[in-house]
């Protein structure tokens, strides 16, 4: 397995910025990728968020295995002692449930302010998560087109922009990027599968090959069925089956590798979950 590289300097910078953002909110919405609910969870999340009330969203659940999502939802809820909700950025059916939960989680903070003699205010919330788990899409879902930016808040860094969701909720309109710090290479590869890691950090053919190995473990017959293979499930064989050939009659493995990953990322291979909950 080829090693996926991390950049410690970027991690430290991202952690510092995230901590600054967390300081100014009352509630945190953490976004995970429902296809890799364990691998897209940050190991030190409690350290970063401290004691902030947290709502966990399993985003892209429309691309994930429904049965696995139900099991992971229950497990993550029990493990973290917080509310967990499968969601999809393009579906607004659960919007009121999300907003009601944010209001509920933020009430203790508002009550504490009132006890100090301050006026009640809207709950301040932010969205955090690993790269490309859909944070910006979730923010857009919460904001919708009818909402307006409210600018800086008293006592809050002026660089931060807020959006009034409703009279009870203000949303920080920039996502909190949880830095990519992952020493587990199996999880690192799964982050690459869902495009959570920039392609400059890995070799696309190595990642596609590992993806095929991972799929064989969790959905044994899927690749052969989808690509109509009689041979072993390899990038070379899939390229030959699709007639992706380069000079000399050799299989175009780079093109094929990218297409295999795209077939997964766009849901063409089906609703799949790569973190298997037994």
Buried (B, 14 or more C-beta within 10 A) or exposed (E): EEEBEBEEEEBEEBBEBBBEBBEBBBBBBBBBBBBBBBBBBBEEBEEBBEEBBBBBBBBBBBBBBEEBBEBBBEBBBEEBEBBBBBBBBEEEEBBEEBBEBBBBBBBEBBEEBEEEEEEEBBBBBBBBBBBBBBBBBBBBBBBEEEBEEBEEBEEBEEEBBBBBBEEBBBBBBBBBBBBBBBEEEEBBBBBBBBBBBEEEBBBBBBBBBBBBEBBBEBBEEBBBEBBEBEEEBBBBBBBBBBEBEEEEEEBBBBBBBBBBBEBBBEBEBEBBBBBBBE
